[in-house]
Amino acid sequence: MENQLVFATNNEHKTKEVSAILSPKYKVLNLKDIGCDVDIPETGNTFAENATLKSSYVVSHFKMDCFADDSGLEVDALNNEPGIYSARYSGQRGDEANMHYLLQKMEGENNRNARFKTVISLIKNGANYLFEGVIFGKLVTEPRGQNGFGYDPIFVPDGYDITFAEMDSAEKNRISHRAIAMQKLIAFLQEA
């Protein structure tokens, strides 16, 4: 029988990405699958704090082992903004609005260096474990590509000349910040 883990998210894109990576060893359930319709507050000051708030909520209310991530884009020229505010950078949730707001703020800026960062908090058997993944790259000036979500259409990872949104999902899943953090999580789960 496969092991079940709750991924504390309502984001279907993230759930699919993570399920593809963790399958077949683990069946990944999201918040909707376990009947959690609460928008868990992300009141932390770091990705690690926000991820832990989410995983702790599920463990305390649903008594299931859980992992949660908090991810975002950090832009050098903007003092690491949008960071923990990536999902609501423009003042609202919405990929298009956030991406265009960021591009507006970056107009005329030559330093296009940025990084995507993910921190995963896994609470298993009462202990909290943190896993971090980072991928460095540059921002382009116009969105390119139809795949992915969030800031994917404007982020070109180092060593590539295409954006995350121009990659097929298998390639992005192999190299992304979430994949790097997930590989650390998976390695840990396989040892456990």
N, C-alpha and C positions, 0 to 999 in steps of 0.2 A: 504494500500500500504506500502511495506517495505521501510525503509529509506536507502538511498545510502550514502556510505562513501568511499572515495578513500584511499586505502592503497598504499603509495608511495614506491612501490617495483616492480621489474621485476622478483623477485624470485618466481617461481611457487610453490616451497615447502612451503615457508612462506605464500603465498596467500592461499593455501589449508588449512594449519594449522589454520590460522586466520579465514577463512571462516567457518570452522567447529565449531570454538568457538563462533563466532558472529551470526551464523544462528539460527533461521529464522528472528530475529528482524531486522537485517541489511543485505543488499546486499553489499558485498565487491567488489569493482572494483580495479584493479591494474593499473599501469601506461600504460600497453599495451591496456587495455580496454578503456582508455580515450584518446588514441592516443598520449601519451607522450613518445617519443623515445629518450629523452635527458638523458644522464648519469649524474644525478644531483651530482655536486661535494660535497664530504664530507670533507670539509676543517677545521672542528671544532677540538678542542682538547679534547672533551669529547663526550660520547655517547649522552648526552642531546643536545649538540650543533649540532652534525651531524643529529640527528633526527629532530630537529627544522629547519635546513637548508632544508631538504627534504620536510617537510610538508608545509613550507612557500613558496617554489617554486611552488608547485601544487596550493595552494590557490591563489597566485598572478597571475599565468599564465592560470589557468583553472576555477577559481572562484567556486570551489567546496570545501566543508568541507573535511578535509583530516587528516589522521594520518600516522605517519611514525615511524619506530623504528630504532634504531641502537643497535646492539647486539655484544657481543664478549665474548671471553674466557679470564679470568685473572688468571694467574698462579703465586702463591706466590713466588716460587723459582726463577722466572724470572722477579721480580719487577713488577708484574701485566701485563707483556706481554702475549699474543700479543695485548690484549685490543682493542683499536679502529682500529688496523691494522689486526684484525683477518682474514678478507676476503682476504688479500693480504700479509700475514706474510712472505711467502717465496719469496716475490718480484713479485709474479704473482697471478692472481686469479685462484683458482683450489683447491678443497677440499683435494685431495690426496697429492698434493705438500705441502700444508700448514700443514697438519697433520703430514707428515713424517719429515718436517723441525722442527716442534715442538718436536717430539719424539727424534730427533737427539740432539737438544739442552738440552733435559731432561735426556740423557743417564747418568747413574751413580748417578742421583739425588735421594735422599731419600725422600725429602719433595715433595709429589705429590699433595698437596692441591691446589685446583683450584675452580673457580666459573664462572658460566655463568651469564652474566648480560644483561638485556634489558632495555632500556629507550624508552618509547613511547611519542612522541609529538603529541597531538591532537589540531588542530586548528579548532575551531567550533565557528561560529558567530564572528570571528575576535579575539577571545581570545586563548592563548596558554596554554595548560594544560599538565603537565608531569607526567608520571606514571612509576615506576621502579619495576622490578622483578629481584630477584637474587636467584640462587640455588647453593648450595655448594656441593662439591664432591671431588673426587680424579681422577688423571689420571692413566690409566693402561699403560703398556709398549708395548702392541701390539694391533692393532685395532681388535675389536670384533663386529660382527653384521652387518646386511645388510640394516637396516632401517635408516631413518633420513638423515642428511647431515652434512657438516662441520666437526667439531671435535666430533660429536656424538659417533663414534666408539671407542674413547679413554677416554670418560668421564663417570664415575660411580657416580651417585648422592648419597649423604649421605642417609643411610638407605636402600640401595639397593646393590646387588652384581652383577648386570648386567649393561651394558652400555646403554646410550640412544639409540644406534643403535640396541641393542638386545630387546628393548621394542617394543610393538606394538604402533602404532601412537596414539591410544586413551589414553593409559597410559601416554605416554610422553606429550601429549597435556594437560593432567590433572595436571602434576607436574612441567613442564618446567618453566624456567625463563620468556619466552614469555607468557606462560599461566598465571603466577602470575601477570605480568604487564597488560595483557589483562583483567584479572578479575577485576583489579582496574579500567581500562578503561570502561569496561562493566557496573560496578556498578555506575560509574559516568554518563554514557550515560542513564542508566535507571532512574536515579534521575533527569536528565536534562529535 
